[in-house]
Amino acid sequence: MARAVGYRIMALGVSVVLLSALFVLAGAGYPAPTSPGPDLADPDVAPADLAGDHVETGGVVIATDPVIIEITDGTTTQQLPVENVPAVAVGQDIIVDGTLTTDGTLTATRDSTVVREPWETTYMYAISLLGALFVAVRIVDGWRFDPETVTFSPRDTPLRTRYLSEDEASG
């Protein structure tokens, strides 16, 4: 019996290692961009010096006529005028790619511009967390873990119906 538990723990460990290796392999499998492009938030980078270059950047809209975004890298910020973007409002997050002009303006590719409200990222993570909690509750409700045999097995009676009377459980 103890030998079977040891084999299961070893199989679990091998599975975790293989899964981790697959994550690393998937991350390494994507080709790196040919050039990462300039960091426009860097104060040493002048957008006018990069005239004609294709760049991708993102920031927060701080003005709308003309559209000006604030780009930050955590320590420094820089403001960049952007043209040819869809309708935006102050405070929205925007990710744009396009070509820099000689006057330091980014001419965006309209089809690949992404505009997000500030709350959308929080909403995305909150919904994901709620979904994960729902799945965890369903697993705990319908399955039990036996530490002696290191196995999961279905419960005979789900936890949600265990304390209900027979009339309540049937309908």
C-alpha positions, -999 to 999 in steps of 0.1 A, spaced: 0 0 0 28 24 9 46 16 -23 15 26 -43 13 59 -25 50 65 -33 44 58 -69 15 82 -71 34 109 -54 63 103 -78 39 104 -108 24 137 -95 59 152 -91 68 141 -127 36 155 -140 43 189 -123 78 190 -137 66 181 -172 38 207 -170 63 234 -159 87 224 -188 58 227 -213 51 262 -200 87 272 -204 89 255 -239 57 274 -250 71 307 -238 105 300 -256 88 288 -287 76 322 -299 101 341 -320 115 373 -305 107 404 -323 135 414 -347 140 446 -328 122 455 -296 119 491 -307 127 522 -287 114 528 -253 96 561 -257 93 566 -220 131 569 -217 140 606 -214 171 600 -235 149 590 -265 136 619 -285 107 609 -307 118 634 -333 151 615 -337 131 583 -346 113 599 -375 101 573 -400 105 544 -375 77 520 -367 70 519 -330 45 504 -306 37 520 -273 9 527 -249 -1 551 -223 -29 571 -207 -47 598 -227 -42 632 -210 -56 654 -237 -80 648 -267 -76 678 -290 -50 669 -302 -47 634 -286 -17 633 -262 -7 602 -243 15 600 -213 40 571 -215 57 559 -183 82 532 -175 77 534 -138 103 560 -131 100 585 -159 72 598 -180 70 614 -214 42 629 -234 36 620 -270 11 635 -295 -8 609 -315 -30 613 -346 -53 591 -365 -68 573 -334 -104 564 -328 -125 585 -304 -109 586 -270 -115 603 -237 -91 616 -211 -81 589 -187 -85 560 -211 -56 536 -217 -45 533 -253 -21 510 -271 -10 522 -305 15 513 -332 24 535 -360 51 557 -375 68 586 -359 69 618 -379 96 644 -380 78 666 -355 76 638 -330 40 629 -336 30 592 -337 7 585 -367 -12 555 -355 -24 526 -375 -61 529 -368 -70 492 -372 -45 481 -346 -52 508 -319 -66 494 -287 -86 517 -264 -95 506 -229 -113 521 -200 -92 521 -168 -117 497 -150 -115 470 -178 -83 454 -165 -97 452 -130 -129 437 -143 -110 411 -163 -91 399 -132 -121 400 -109 -142 379 -133 -113 354 -137 -110 352 -99 -147 346 -95 -146 319 -122 -117 302 -104 -135 303 -71 -166 288 -87 -146 259 -101 -128 254 -67 -162 253 -49 -176 228 -74 -145 206 -70 -147 207 -32 -185 200 -34 -183 170 -56 -149 154 -48 -130 144 -17 -93 138 -12 -80 107 5 -45 114 19 -38 78 27 -41 67 -10 -33 102 -24 -64 100 -46 -95 121 -54 -128 103 -55 -163 115 -61 -184 121 -30 -214 99 -25 -235 129 -15 -224 164 -26 -218 188 3 -245 211 -9 -272 185 -4 -257 167 26 -277 187 52 -310 191 34 -340 170 42 -352 144 17 -380 167 5 -356 196 -1 -330 174 -18 -355 158 -43 -370 189 -55 
